[in-house]
Structure formats: structure tokens, C-alpha cells
Amino acid sequence: MPRGVRASGPESGNAPSSVQKACLILRAMSDTRNVRLTDIAQAAGQDKATTLRLLEVLTRHGFVNRDAESKRYSLGPEIFTLGAAAMARSDPRARVRPSLIQLVRSFEDTAILSVPRGAESVCVDVQVGSFAIRANYLEVGSRRPLGVGAGSLALLAWLPDEEIDALMPFISDRLASYPLLSPAMLRRSIEDSRRRSYAMLLDVVVPRMGGIAVPILSEDGRPFASISIAALSERISGREAALAEALHREAAACRAYWRQGGL
């Protein structure tokens, strides 16, 4: 799994400013594995000198913490202040979490909420089941290219075709760490997902593991989140119809809540 967020992308220019570089650094730090200067610089696509300089600025203003003994970095209190303000306006977790809990109760596997961010999907909530699998993409804050994993594929497959075409070059550039995935396979997976009305990937991203997912659609039909179940592949293939039905039911409940102005 790639650890980084590349400096190039659909939202960036050819010569990133200091503000853009700082944003890339903070975005890289949302992955909790990126705590050392070297890791943060690599994940943000910056050189170490630039990364260190910007980390020092961010630390002075409270957006980053630095442990004096371990020399490791973490997100600072100002980030949580901004996050709390953002969550008060548009956080889907409060409404979706009951659905995740219900899915875990019903199937005992891990349920995940993901949201799109540019050419990536971000895990924003996880409810761990009693048949939990160990994988770093199940951590809150972890990122993947759109299409990599069932929840991420659900976010990609229900986008308009022209938007998928525009995103595909950026996604393709990030598939090197997933040898079983290719742009052609993603295209087929998108078609399969639309035909079935849910996304499913087994033994593709991680051997013997997989996921099944559905998008949560806004009023204009765009996916603004997805809910998925991650489990051993055999546990998904053996209960595919029941899992898909439950995911659709919970996604419909979430959509009804938003239509009523609940968020």
C-alpha cells in the first residue's frame, strides 16, 4: 500500500507554493504511520529540508506537535479545533456510525465509512467486528487511490463517466503498489459494480481478504461517502447477497436522513 500523497494531482499546479506544500505535509500526516521527518517528506513528495522548515512553522502555530525525545511528529491541537468546526457542519460520521454498528452486529465483520478526496478515498470511521482482519487500510485517516478496495471502488464507480476519465490518469500513476490492479481492471470493476449495484473486490488488494461496499449518494446522484464491510474473502463470497442487501438498506437509511435535513 502506498504511504504517500504525491505532490502532483488534479488539484495541484506545476510549482506548488509554500501553502500547497504545507497542505501536502498535513495531508500526509493524516496517515498515522508518517511520524518521522523522512516518512513525512517522502509521503508529501517534498525534500527533507523544505519539510523540516514547514514543520517548524506548523509547530509554532500549533498545527503540529514534535516530541523532543523521540523526534516524532503528530498533528497538533489547532488541527482538532479546525476539525471540530468542520464536523459541526458536514461530518457524516454521526449519522452513519449507527449503520456501521448495525452491520457489525449482524455479520461480525469490520464496517468502514470512506469519503472521496480528489483522486483518493479516505477512511473516516471504522467499527471493528469480532472477526477482525489486520490491515493498515482499516485505520482512520488511511488513504487509497480511488478504486483500490471495495469502499474506494464504490466512490469511483458512481461518478459520471467523464469525471472517471479525468481522474484515471492520476489513479493509474498510483497503482504500482497493487500489482493485480490496472486501469483496464478498474474499468471492468466499475462496469461490474454498476451492473450488480454494489462494489466487491476479493483477493486483489490483499491476499485472502476483500470487501463489499455501496455508495451513499447525494440528491444529485453523486457519491459523497461509501459504507463497506471488510473481511476474509471466503466470508464475503459465502454471504454476498445478504451483505449487499444489508449495505443497501443502511445506505438508504442514511440518504433518507439527509433528505430530511438531519445533517
C-alpha positions as CSV (number, residue, x, y, z in Angstrom):
1,M,0.0,0.0,0.0
2,P,1.4,3.4,-0.9
3,R,2.2,5.5,2.1
4,G,2.3,8.9,0.5
5,V,0.3,11.6,-1.2
6,R,2.1,12.7,-4.3
7,A,2.6,16.4,-4.9
8,S,1.0,16.2,-8.4
9,G,-2.7,15.7,-8.8
10,P,-5.9,17.1,-10.2
11,E,-5.9,19.9,-7.6
12,S,-2.3,21.0,-7.8
13,G,-0.3,23.2,-10.1
14,N,3.2,22.6,-11.6
15,A,5.0,24.7,-9.0
16,P,3.5,24.2,-5.6
17,S,3.6,27.2,-3.3
18,S,4.6,27.1,0.4
19,V,0.9,26.9,1.3
20,Q,0.4,23.9,-1.0
21,K,3.4,22.2,0.4
22,A,2.2,22.7,3.9
23,C,-1.2,21.3,2.9
24,L,0.5,18.2,1.4
25,I,2.5,17.8,4.6
26,L,-0.6,17.9,6.8
27,R,-2.4,15.6,4.5
28,A,0.5,13.1,4.7
29,M,0.4,13.3,8.5
30,S,-3.3,12.1,8.5
31,D,-1.7,8.7,7.9
32,T,-0.6,7.8,11.4
33,R,2.4,5.9,10.2
34,N,4.0,9.0,8.9
35,V,5.6,10.3,12.1
36,R,9.3,10.7,11.2
37,L,10.7,13.6,9.1
38,T,11.9,11.1,6.4
39,D,8.4,9.5,6.2
40,I,6.6,12.8,6.1
41,A,8.8,14.2,3.4
42,Q,8.5,11.1,1.3
43,A,4.7,10.9,1.7
44,A,4.3,14.6,0.9
45,G,6.7,14.5,-2.1
46,Q,9.0,17.1,-0.7
47,D,12.6,17.2,0.2
48,K,13.6,16.9,3.8
49,A,14.9,20.5,4.2
50,T,11.7,22.0,2.9
51,T,9.6,19.6,5.0
52,L,11.6,20.4,8.2
53,R,11.2,24.2,7.6
54,L,7.5,23.9,7.1
55,L,7.1,21.5,10.1
56,E,8.8,24.1,12.3
57,V,6.4,26.8,11.2
58,L,3.4,24.5,11.7
59,T,4.6,23.5,15.1
60,R,5.0,27.2,16.2
61,H,1.3,27.8,15.2
62,G,0.0,24.6,16.9
63,F,-0.9,22.6,13.8
64,V,1.9,20.1,14.5
65,N,3.4,18.6,17.7
66,R,7.0,17.4,17.9
67,D,8.2,15.0,20.7
68,A,11.5,16.3,21.9
69,E,12.8,12.8,22.9
70,S,11.6,10.6,20.0
71,K,11.7,13.5,17.4
72,R,8.4,12.2,16.1
73,Y,5.7,14.4,14.8
74,S,1.9,14.3,15.2
75,L,-1.0,16.6,14.4
76,G,-1.4,19.4,16.8
77,P,-4.3,20.9,18.7
78,E,-5.2,23.5,16.1
79,I,-6.0,20.7,13.7
80,F,-8.5,19.3,16.1
81,T,-10.0,22.8,16.5
82,L,-10.5,23.1,12.8
83,G,-11.8,19.6,12.6
84,A,-14.4,20.2,15.3
85,A,-15.6,23.2,13.4
86,A,-15.8,21.3,10.1
87,M,-17.5,18.3,11.8
88,A,-20.2,20.6,13.2
89,R,-21.1,21.5,9.6
90,S,-20.7,18.4,7.4
91,D,-19.5,15.4,9.3
92,P,-21.2,12.2,8.0
93,R,-19.9,10.0,10.8
94,A,-22.5,10.8,13.5
95,R,-25.4,9.6,11.2
96,V,-23.5,6.7,9.6
97,R,-22.0,5.2,12.7
98,P,-25.2,3.5,13.9
99,S,-25.4,1.8,10.5
100,L,-21.8,0.6,10.9
101,I,-22.6,-0.7,14.3
102,Q,-25.7,-2.5,13.0
103,L,-23.6,-4.1,10.2
104,V,-21.1,-5.3,12.7
105,R,-23.8,-6.8,15.0
106,S,-25.4,-8.6,12.0
107,F,-22.2,-10.0,10.4
108,E,-19.4,-9.7,13.0
109,D,-17.0,-8.3,10.4
110,T,-15.5,-4.8,10.2
111,A,-17.5,-2.0,8.8
112,I,-15.9,1.1,7.3
113,L,-17.0,4.6,6.3
114,S,-15.0,6.2,3.5
115,V,-15.2,9.6,1.8
116,P,-13.7,10.9,-1.5
117,R,-10.8,13.4,-1.6
118,G,-9.6,14.2,-5.1
119,A,-8.3,11.0,-6.6
120,E,-8.3,9.3,-3.3
121,S,-10.6,7.8,-0.7
122,V,-10.1,8.4,3.0
123,C,-11.2,6.1,5.8
124,V,-13.0,8.3,8.3
125,D,-14.7,5.8,10.6
126,V,-14.2,2.1,11.5
127,Q,-16.2,-0.3,13.6
128,V,-14.2,-3.4,14.3
129,G,-16.0,-6.8,14.3
130,S,-15.2,-9.9,16.2
131,F,-13.8,-11.5,13.0
132,A,-11.5,-8.5,12.6
133,I,-8.7,-8.7,10.0
134,R,-5.4,-6.9,10.4
135,A,-4.8,-4.4,7.6
136,N,-3.4,-0.9,7.8
137,Y,-6.1,0.4,5.4
138,L,-8.6,-0.1,8.2
139,E,-7.2,2.7,10.2
140,V,-9.0,6.1,10.4
141,G,-7.0,8.5,8.2
142,S,-5.6,5.9,5.8
143,R,-5.8,6.8,2.1
144,R,-6.0,4.9,-1.1
145,P,-6.3,5.7,-4.7
146,L,-10.0,5.7,-5.9
147,G,-10.9,2.1,-7.0
148,V,-8.4,0.4,-4.6
149,G,-10.6,-1.5,-2.2
150,A,-14.4,-2.0,-2.2
151,G,-15.3,1.2,-0.5
152,S,-13.0,3.2,-2.7
153,L,-14.3,1.5,-5.8
154,A,-17.9,2.4,-4.8
155,L,-16.9,6.0,-4.6
156,L,-15.3,5.8,-8.1
157,A,-17.9,3.7,-9.9
158,W,-20.8,6.0,-9.3
159,L,-19.1,9.1,-10.6
160,P,-20.0,10.4,-14.0
161,D,-18.1,8.8,-16.8
162,E,-16.4,12.0,-17.9
163,E,-15.1,12.5,-14.3
164,I,-13.8,9.0,-14.1
165,D,-12.0,9.6,-17.4
166,A,-10.4,12.7,-16.0
167,L,-9.3,11.0,-12.7
168,M,-8.0,7.8,-14.3
169,P,-4.5,9.1,-15.2
170,F,-3.9,10.3,-11.6
171,I,-5.2,6.9,-10.3
172,S,-3.1,4.9,-12.8
173,D,0.1,6.7,-11.6
174,R,-0.5,5.3,-8.1
175,L,-1.2,1.7,-8.9
176,A,2.4,0.5,-8.8
177,S,2.0,-0.9,-5.2
178,Y,-1.0,-3.0,-6.4
179,P,0.3,-5.5,-8.9
180,L,-3.1,-7.1,-9.5
181,L,-4.8,-3.8,-10.3
182,S,-4.6,-2.0,-13.6
183,P,-6.6,0.8,-15.3
184,A,-8.2,-1.9,-17.5
185,M,-9.2,-3.9,-14.5
186,L,-10.6,-0.9,-12.7
187,R,-12.7,-0.1,-15.8
188,R,-14.1,-3.7,-15.7
189,S,-14.7,-3.4,-11.9
190,I,-16.6,-0.2,-12.5
191,E,-18.9,-1.9,-15.0
192,D,-19.4,-4.9,-12.7
193,S,-20.2,-2.7,-9.8
194,R,-22.8,-0.7,-11.7
195,R,-24.4,-3.9,-13.1
196,R,-24.6,-5.6,-9.6
197,S,-25.5,-2.3,-7.8
198,Y,-22.6,-2.8,-5.3
199,A,-18.8,-2.9,-5.4
200,M,-16.8,-6.0,-4.5
201,L,-13.1,-6.9,-4.7
202,L,-11.7,-10.2,-3.4
203,D,-8.1,-11.2,-3.3
204,V,-7.0,-8.2,-5.3
205,V,-5.6,-5.7,-2.9
206,V,-4.6,-8.1,0.0
207,P,-4.5,-11.9,-0.5
208,R,-7.4,-13.8,1.1
209,M,-9.1,-10.5,2.0
210,G,-11.7,-8.5,0.4
211,G,-14.6,-6.1,0.7
212,I,-18.1,-5.3,-0.4
213,A,-19.5,-1.8,-0.5
214,V,-22.2,0.6,-1.7
215,P,-22.1,4.3,-2.2
216,I,-24.1,6.9,-0.2
217,L,-25.5,9.2,-2.9
218,S,-26.4,12.9,-2.6
219,E,-29.5,14.4,-4.1
220,D,-27.7,14.9,-7.4
221,G,-26.7,11.2,-7.5
222,R,-23.0,11.8,-6.7
223,P,-21.3,9.5,-4.1
224,F,-20.3,11.6,-1.1
225,A,-19.4,8.6,1.1
226,S,-19.4,4.8,1.0
227,I,-20.0,2.1,3.6
228,S,-18.2,-1.2,3.2
229,I,-17.6,-4.5,5.0
230,A,-14.0,-5.8,5.1
231,A,-13.4,-9.5,5.8
232,L,-11.8,-12.7,4.7
233,S,-12.7,-13.3,1.1
234,E,-14.5,-16.6,2.0
235,R,-16.7,-14.8,4.5
236,I,-17.8,-12.3,1.8
237,S,-18.3,-14.7,-1.1
238,G,-20.3,-17.1,1.1
239,R,-22.8,-14.3,2.2
240,E,-22.6,-11.9,-0.8
241,A,-26.3,-11.5,-1.3
242,A,-27.1,-10.9,2.4
243,L,-24.2,-8.5,2.8
244,A,-25.2,-6.5,-0.3
245,E,-28.9,-6.3,0.9
246,A,-27.8,-5.0,4.4
247,L,-25.5,-2.4,2.9
248,H,-28.1,-1.1,0.6
249,R,-30.6,-0.9,3.5
250,E,-28.2,1.1,5.7
251,A,-27.2,3.4,2.8
252,A,-30.9,4.1,2.1
253,A,-31.4,4.9,5.8
254,C,-28.6,7.4,5.6
255,R,-29.9,9.0,2.4
256,A,-33.3,9.4,4.0
257,Y,-31.8,11.1,7.0
258,W,-30.1,13.7,4.8
259,R,-33.2,14.3,2.8
260,Q,-35.0,15.2,6.0
261,G,-32.3,17.7,6.8
262,G,-30.8,15.7,9.6
263,L,-27.2,16.9,8.8
